Amino acid sequence: MRTHAGVVTAVLVLAAAIISACAPSPTVQEDAGPSGVLRVRDGSATVTAAGQQDDSVDVAAAEERELSPGDVVTTTGDDAMVDVAWSDGAVTRLGPGTTFTVGDPGGPFASRGHQEGGVSWNRAPDTLDYAIDVAGAGRARDRGEVFVVDCREEPCRVRATGGVGGDGSLTSVRRGAVVSVVDSARLASWGELLADEWSRRSAELDAEGGMTPVADLFAEADPSRGILDGAFDVRRTGVESECTGATCDQLFILRPGQTRDLTFVFHLDCASGTCEASVDTQTISTADGSLLDATTGLVAGADDYTWGTDDARPLCLWTYADGTTEEVGSARNTVRWTVTPTAAEVEDGRFVVTELRGRTESSFRVTEEIPPGYPGCEAFEVEWSGASDLVLTKRGD
């Protein structure tokens, strides 16, 4: 695994190379870097020879072409999947709408190339040096065995696995001759990395070609990087409760030590290229103890998920002799859930969350008291709050 110290050393070596280039020195024969071969799997590509804007060749599916530094590859077709297969085993896979200028991995900056627009899947097995430059986003490097550079929307996003090829947290940005290191420690979750069909197909092609399956790169990862979907059995245990009002003893509030079994169902929609998560949640009615269903969106933090409901409701429904009704008084009922993935496993080639633990906090607060003239309604002027521990376990098929 690469370290920050390793990157600093590389920068110092680069600086020394720049300084020594200004002074006379004997000619040194350097080993050539890895070379690349273009392989079109789907769609097509146009290759423009280095420095020859009028010298372009169309490469159709199933064709191959040797590449040289400075060649410009432009992909076409909504399903474009174009590989630059490097002689050292690395792969730069280009998706729809991508322009890629081939670099010189054996040169002083060791870049595989420069990406403009589109999307690329970058695979660097084991501990290979691998870096690409991205228009407007500097240089992405040392991102582990797999990283995706997605420039289909601005700004470009880099989603990385980490893995044994590097710590996955370093992106170096070059300004002129100065190289700095930007620490971007959060690695991509399974859902983020494989956010669309193109990325999922890329992962399949790697496995078919004998590379380590992407799921295996996640096998020892933090559970928070697993994909969260499916049904979970939930054990809710009361830890705190407080109530003020005449009818507190009639309410179904989960007291400390009491438990209730619920079901949560998580959904993950990545059809748009960015993943949107939601959850079907069950809450307990304080009026009669029944289960209330609600669906709400999830907010993903660095290592947890939160969601909640916030409802305004009347305290009392007053009925007149003629059958008409009036809502009297008001209150706000809030529920907040926070859960953290605590276990994840590779299941059917996917890295999925299998357990979460967390907490529920809920409250009922009066926001408008019952005015005089509504006898009986004052019994509903109750305020309460409570907290519960949660353990969520994924259901088997």
Backbone torsions as a table, in degrees:
resi	resn	phi	psi	omega
1	MET	NA	131.0	-178.3
2	ARG	-72.8	152.1	178.7
3	THR	-121.3	167.6	176.5
4	HIS	-59.2	-36.2	-179.6
5	ALA	-61.1	-37.2	179.0
6	GLY	-63.7	-37.4	179.6
7	VAL	-68.9	-41.1	179.0
8	VAL	-60.6	-42.5	178.1
9	THR	-58.3	-42.9	179.9
10	ALA	-61.7	-38.9	179.9
11	VAL	-66.2	-42.2	-179.7
12	LEU	-64.7	-40.2	177.4
13	VAL	-61.7	-41.6	178.6
14	LEU	-61.9	-43.3	179.9
15	ALA	-63.0	-40.7	179.1
16	ALA	-63.8	-37.1	179.0
17	ALA	-64.2	-38.4	-179.1
18	ILE	-67.2	-41.3	-179.0
19	ILE	-67.0	-45.7	-177.1
20	SER	-66.3	-21.7	179.7
21	ALA	-67.5	-19.9	-178.9
22	CYS	-84.6	-10.1	-176.7
23	ALA	-114.1	153.7	177.7
24	PRO	-60.6	139.2	178.9
25	SER	-152.7	153.3	178.8
26	PRO	-67.4	151.8	178.8
27	THR	-71.1	128.6	-179.7
28	VAL	-116.6	129.4	178.7
29	GLN	-84.6	111.1	-179.4
30	GLU	-95.0	149.1	175.9
31	ASP	-67.3	138.1	177.6
32	ALA	-68.1	144.8	177.8
33	GLY	-76.1	178.5	179.9
34	PRO	-63.8	144.8	178.3
35	SER	-102.3	161.6	-176.7
36	GLY	-120.8	146.5	175.6
37	VAL	-123.4	130.2	178.7
38	LEU	-82.7	128.1	176.5
39	ARG	-129.3	118.5	-177.6
40	VAL	-93.6	116.1	178.6
41	ARG	-90.4	-48.1	177.9
42	ASP	-140.5	157.1	-175.9
43	GLY	70.6	-149.9	178.1
44	SER	-150.4	171.4	-179.3
45	ALA	-142.3	149.5	173.2
46	THR	-112.6	129.2	179.5
47	VAL	-111.5	122.1	176.1
48	THR	-106.0	121.1	-176.6
49	ALA	-62.0	148.6	-177.8
50	ALA	-53.5	123.8	176.6
51	GLY	72.3	7.6	-177.7
52	GLN	-123.9	81.3	-175.8
53	GLN	-60.9	-25.3	-178.7
54	ASP	-94.2	3.7	-177.7
55	ASP	-111.4	83.8	-178.0
56	SER	-116.8	144.1	179.7
57	VAL	-129.4	131.0	176.1
58	ASP	-85.8	133.0	179.4
59	VAL	-117.5	119.6	-176.9
60	ALA	-91.0	173.3	179.5
61	ALA	-56.3	142.7	177.7
62	ALA	76.5	0.9	177.2
63	GLU	-95.0	160.2	177.8
64	GLU	-130.5	155.0	178.0
65	ARG	-154.3	132.2	175.8
66	GLU	-70.9	141.8	-177.4
67	LEU	-114.1	153.2	176.7
68	SER	-125.9	154.8	177.0
69	PRO	-53.4	134.3	-179.9
70	GLY	95.8	-16.6	175.3
71	ASP	-62.6	144.1	-179.4
72	VAL	-112.9	123.0	180.0
73	VAL	-106.7	125.9	177.4
74	THR	-121.1	123.1	-177.6
75	THR	-90.5	148.5	176.5
76	THR	-135.4	152.2	-179.6
77	GLY	103.5	136.7	-178.5
78	ASP	-64.1	-23.6	-179.3
79	ASP	-106.2	19.5	-175.0
80	ALA	-54.4	132.1	175.3
81	MET	-144.2	99.8	-170.2
82	VAL	-123.7	121.4	-177.8
83	ASP	-96.1	138.2	160.1
84	VAL	-105.6	103.0	-177.8
85	ALA	-91.5	118.1	-176.3
86	TRP	-90.4	149.9	-175.7
87	SER	-67.3	-15.1	178.5
88	ASP	-95.4	7.6	176.6
89	GLY	99.6	-9.3	177.1
90	ALA	-75.8	158.6	178.9
91	VAL	-135.7	130.8	168.7
92	THR	-111.4	107.3	-177.1
93	ARG	-102.5	126.4	-174.7
94	LEU	-104.5	134.9	178.9
95	GLY	-101.4	-168.8	-176.4
96	PRO	-58.5	142.2	173.0
97	GLY	68.1	29.3	-176.1
98	THR	-108.3	135.1	170.5
99	THR	-112.4	123.9	-174.6
100	PHE	-129.3	118.4	176.7
101	THR	-94.7	118.3	-175.1
102	VAL	-63.8	132.8	179.6
103	GLY	-96.2	-167.5	179.9
104	ASP	-123.9	91.1	-177.3
105	PRO	-59.7	-19.8	178.4
106	GLY	-91.7	-1.2	-178.4
107	GLY	-81.8	-176.1	-175.1
108	PRO	-65.0	-28.1	-180.0
109	PHE	-100.3	-7.9	172.3
110	ALA	52.4	38.3	179.6
111	SER	-91.1	139.1	176.0
112	ARG	-74.3	-22.9	179.6
113	GLY	161.2	-174.5	-175.8
114	HIS	-126.4	122.3	-177.5
115	GLN	-101.3	134.0	172.0
116	GLU	-125.3	122.4	178.0
117	GLY	65.8	-177.9	174.5
118	GLY	66.7	-149.1	-175.5
119	VAL	-149.7	145.4	177.4
120	SER	-136.1	146.8	175.4
121	TRP	-111.1	121.5	-171.3
122	ASN	-117.9	118.2	-175.3
123	ARG	-121.3	120.6	-179.9
124	ALA	-127.4	89.9	-176.8
125	PRO	-58.1	150.5	175.6
126	ASP	55.1	-127.5	-173.8
127	THR	-115.2	32.3	179.1
128	LEU	-64.5	143.5	170.0
129	ASP	-72.2	130.5	-177.3
130	TYR	-151.1	128.7	177.8
131	ALA	-153.0	144.0	169.5
132	ILE	-131.3	150.6	175.0
133	ASP	-93.0	143.3	-176.8
134	VAL	-124.7	128.1	-178.2
135	ALA	-55.2	122.1	177.2
136	GLY	77.2	0.2	-175.7
137	ALA	-131.4	11.7	177.3
138	GLY	74.9	-145.5	-175.7
139	ARG	-116.5	129.2	175.1
140	ALA	-99.9	126.7	-178.0
141	ARG	-154.3	165.7	175.6
142	ASP	49.9	42.8	-177.4
143	ARG	-98.8	16.2	-178.7
144	GLY	93.0	-167.4	-173.6
145	GLU	-73.7	-25.1	179.7
146	VAL	-138.1	133.7	164.0
147	PHE	-146.6	148.5	180.0
148	VAL	-109.0	130.4	173.1
149	VAL	-108.8	109.0	-174.0
150	ASP	-108.5	108.2	-179.7
151	CYS	-112.8	21.4	178.5
152	ARG	-70.4	-20.3	172.2
153	GLU	-131.4	155.4	178.7
154	GLU	-97.3	143.8	-6.6
155	PRO	-77.8	165.7	176.7
156	CYS	-60.7	145.5	178.8
157	ARG	-118.4	137.0	176.3
158	VAL	-109.9	120.4	179.6
159	ARG	-116.2	122.1	-170.7
160	ALA	-124.5	152.1	179.0
161	THR	-90.1	-28.3	-165.4
162	GLY	79.9	-123.3	177.1
163	GLY	87.8	-172.8	-172.4
164	VAL	-74.1	-13.1	-177.7
165	GLY	-81.5	-5.5	-179.3
166	GLY	168.2	170.7	-177.2
167	ASP	-81.6	-4.4	173.5
168	GLY	72.8	9.1	-172.2
169	SER	-118.4	9.7	-174.6
170	LEU	-117.5	128.9	170.6
171	THR	-127.8	119.9	179.9
172	SER	-96.7	138.3	-176.1
173	VAL	-119.5	125.3	-176.3
174	ARG	-101.5	128.3	173.5
175	ARG	-123.0	102.3	-174.3
176	GLY	66.3	-122.5	-179.1
177	ALA	-101.0	7.9	-177.0
178	VAL	-102.6	130.6	178.3
179	VAL	-113.4	123.2	176.5
180	SER	-116.0	163.3	-178.7
181	VAL	-115.6	124.8	178.8
182	VAL	-104.1	122.5	-179.7
183	ASP	-86.6	116.1	179.0
184	SER	-127.0	79.8	-162.2
185	ALA	-72.9	-21.2	-174.7
186	ARG	-76.1	118.0	178.3
187	LEU	-84.9	160.3	-177.0
188	ALA	-73.3	144.3	170.8
189	SER	-76.9	168.6	177.3
190	TRP	-57.2	-45.2	-178.2
191	GLY	-64.6	-37.6	179.8
192	GLU	-69.2	-44.6	-177.8
193	LEU	-64.2	-40.9	-177.7
194	LEU	-107.5	51.7	-171.9
195	ALA	-72.6	-17.7	-178.5
196	ASP	-139.5	171.0	-176.7
197	GLU	-63.4	-34.5	-179.3
198	TRP	-62.1	-44.6	179.0
199	SER	-66.8	-40.5	179.1
200	ARG	-62.8	-40.2	178.1
201	ARG	-65.8	-36.6	176.9
202	SER	-61.2	-42.8	178.4
203	ALA	-61.7	-40.3	178.8
204	GLU	-64.2	-41.4	179.7
205	LEU	-62.7	-38.9	177.8
206	ASP	-61.0	-47.1	-178.5
207	ALA	-64.1	-40.7	178.9
208	GLU	-63.9	-28.3	180.0
209	GLY	-86.7	3.8	176.6
210	GLY	96.4	2.0	177.3
211	MET	-77.7	160.8	177.6
212	THR	-59.8	126.9	178.1
213	PRO	-55.8	141.6	-177.8
214	VAL	-58.3	-37.0	-179.9
215	ALA	-57.7	-35.9	-179.4
216	ASP	-68.0	-26.5	177.1
217	LEU	-68.7	-22.9	-179.7
218	PHE	-93.3	-7.6	-168.5
219	ALA	-54.5	-35.3	-179.3
220	GLU	-106.2	14.6	-176.1
221	ALA	-76.6	164.9	175.3
222	ASP	-60.1	136.5	-178.3
223	PRO	-55.7	-26.1	-178.7
224	SER	-64.6	-14.4	180.0
225	ARG	-91.2	0.2	176.8
226	GLY	-75.6	163.4	177.5
227	ILE	-84.4	134.0	-176.8
228	LEU	-107.2	103.7	174.3
229	ASP	-156.2	165.7	179.1
230	GLY	96.2	179.9	-175.6
231	ALA	-89.5	140.4	178.7
232	PHE	-127.9	135.0	169.7
233	ASP	-79.7	133.7	-172.7
234	VAL	-120.9	126.7	170.2
235	ARG	-106.4	116.4	-179.2
236	ARG	-106.9	125.0	-176.9
237	THR	-122.5	122.3	-179.8
238	GLY	-66.4	138.0	177.7
239	VAL	-125.7	-24.6	178.6
240	GLU	-145.0	145.1	173.2
241	SER	-156.9	146.5	179.8
242	GLU	-150.5	138.9	-179.2
243	CYS	-149.9	138.3	175.0
244	THR	-130.1	132.2	-178.8
245	GLY	141.9	163.4	-173.5
246	ALA	-69.2	-26.6	-173.9
247	THR	-109.9	23.2	-177.9
248	CYS	-57.1	-37.7	-176.6
249	ASP	-70.0	-9.8	179.9
250	GLN	-96.9	-6.3	-176.6
251	LEU	-88.5	149.0	177.3
252	PHE	-93.2	81.1	177.6
253	ILE	-106.9	132.9	-178.9
254	LEU	-71.3	108.0	-178.6
255	ARG	-79.9	160.7	178.0
256	PRO	-53.5	129.0	180.0
257	GLY	92.4	-20.6	177.0
258	GLN	-76.2	148.4	-178.5
259	THR	-125.6	159.2	175.7
260	ARG	-148.7	135.6	178.4
261	ASP	-95.8	130.3	-176.9
262	LEU	-130.0	178.8	174.6
263	THR	-134.1	128.1	172.4
264	PHE	-115.1	141.5	176.6
265	VAL	-124.9	120.3	-178.8
266	PHE	-98.5	143.1	179.6
267	HIS	-126.4	141.4	177.6
268	LEU	-131.7	116.1	-179.0
269	ASP	-110.9	111.0	-179.3
270	CYS	-112.1	18.0	-174.4
271	ALA	-62.4	-29.0	-176.2
272	SER	-86.1	-1.9	-176.9
273	GLY	97.4	-18.3	169.8
274	THR	-121.3	141.3	-172.9
275	CYS	-87.1	130.8	175.8
276	GLU	-116.1	125.4	-175.0
277	ALA	-109.9	145.5	175.7
278	SER	-144.7	168.8	-178.4
279	VAL	-144.5	137.4	169.5
280	ASP	-89.8	115.8	-171.6
281	THR	-115.5	146.7	172.0
282	GLN	-109.4	132.3	173.2
283	THR	-120.8	165.2	-175.7
284	ILE	-103.3	124.5	177.1
285	SER	-70.5	126.1	177.6
286	THR	-74.4	-16.2	-179.0
287	ALA	-74.1	-45.9	-175.5
288	ASP	-136.4	3.1	178.1
289	GLY	81.0	2.0	179.3
290	SER	-72.4	165.5	179.2
291	LEU	-93.2	133.8	179.1
292	LEU	-111.0	132.0	-178.3
293	ASP	-97.0	141.2	176.1
294	ALA	-149.9	146.2	175.7
295	THR	-118.5	130.6	-177.8
296	THR	-145.8	160.2	179.2
297	GLY	-78.0	153.1	177.5
298	LEU	-98.0	145.7	171.7
299	VAL	-111.8	117.2	-177.5
300	ALA	-90.5	124.6	173.4
301	GLY	-95.0	-165.4	-179.6
302	ALA	-63.2	-37.5	-179.8
303	ASP	-145.3	17.2	178.9
304	ASP	-145.0	175.1	177.9
305	TYR	-129.2	140.5	176.8
306	THR	-132.3	151.1	173.1
307	TRP	-160.8	172.2	-179.2
308	GLY	-177.1	173.9	175.7
309	THR	-128.9	152.5	-178.8
310	ASP	-146.5	103.1	-172.6
311	ASP	-119.7	135.4	170.4
312	ALA	-97.0	135.1	-177.6
313	ARG	-147.2	154.6	177.5
314	PRO	-72.6	153.2	175.8
315	LEU	-78.7	-35.6	-173.5
316	CYS	-146.9	144.6	174.2
317	LEU	-109.5	105.8	-176.0
318	TRP	-88.3	131.5	-179.1
319	THR	-112.4	124.9	178.0
320	TYR	-83.5	169.2	-177.5
321	ALA	-62.2	-29.8	-178.3
322	ASP	-84.9	3.9	177.2
323	GLY	94.1	-10.2	177.7
324	THR	-74.4	157.2	-176.1
325	THR	-126.3	161.9	177.7
326	GLU	-143.8	133.5	175.3
327	GLU	-81.5	130.2	-173.9
328	VAL	-123.4	131.7	-179.2
329	GLY	67.5	170.9	178.6
330	SER	-153.7	159.1	179.6
331	ALA	-149.0	164.3	177.4
332	ARG	-122.2	125.2	-179.9
333	ASN	-109.7	117.9	-178.9
334	THR	-121.4	143.8	175.0
335	VAL	-135.0	133.2	178.6
336	ARG	-129.5	131.4	176.8
337	TRP	-115.4	139.9	171.7
338	THR	-136.4	124.2	-179.6
339	VAL	-133.6	148.0	179.2
340	THR	-123.0	127.5	175.8
341	PRO	-60.8	130.4	-179.3
342	THR	-117.9	-7.0	176.1
343	ALA	-156.2	145.3	177.0
344	ALA	-151.3	151.8	-178.0
345	GLU	-141.6	159.6	171.7
346	VAL	-83.8	117.7	179.9
347	GLU	-129.0	121.6	179.1
348	ASP	52.7	41.3	177.1
349	GLY	76.5	15.3	178.3
350	ARG	-129.1	145.8	177.1
351	PHE	-93.5	108.2	-170.5
352	VAL	-121.8	146.4	175.1
353	VAL	-72.3	131.2	-180.0
354	THR	-114.5	-14.5	178.7
355	GLU	-150.9	143.3	173.4
356	LEU	-137.2	153.0	174.0
357	ARG	-133.3	148.8	-178.3
358	GLY	-175.9	-149.4	-170.0
359	ARG	-150.0	146.4	171.9
360	THR	-116.1	132.5	173.7
361	GLU	-125.8	130.4	-176.5
362	SER	-138.7	155.1	179.5
363	SER	-155.3	157.2	176.3
364	PHE	-133.6	114.2	-175.2
365	ARG	-124.0	135.0	177.6
366	VAL	-74.5	127.3	177.4
367	THR	-108.2	-18.6	176.1
368	GLU	-146.6	116.4	-175.8
369	GLU	-71.1	162.7	177.4
370	ILE	-72.7	123.6	177.9
371	PRO	-76.3	163.3	177.7
372	PRO	-60.2	154.1	175.2
373	GLY	98.3	7.9	178.7
374	TYR	-128.4	68.7	-175.6
375	PRO	-58.4	135.3	-179.3
376	GLY	99.5	-30.8	-178.5
377	CYS	-69.7	-24.6	-177.5
378	GLU	-62.9	-18.9	179.0
379	ALA	-65.2	-20.2	-178.1
380	PHE	-90.7	1.7	176.7
381	GLU	-80.6	77.4	-178.6
382	VAL	-122.0	140.1	173.7
383	GLU	-122.9	139.5	179.8
384	TRP	-149.2	161.2	174.5
385	SER	-149.5	156.9	-179.8
386	GLY	-160.7	159.9	176.8
387	ALA	-138.7	143.7	-179.0
388	SER	-138.0	149.6	171.5
389	ASP	-88.2	148.6	-178.3
390	LEU	-125.0	139.7	168.8
391	VAL	-130.0	119.3	-177.7
392	LEU	-112.3	127.2	-179.4
393	THR	-123.4	126.3	-176.8
394	LYS	-67.0	136.2	177.9
395	ARG	-75.8	143.7	173.5
396	GLY	-77.5	162.7	180.0
397	ASP	-68.9	NA	NA
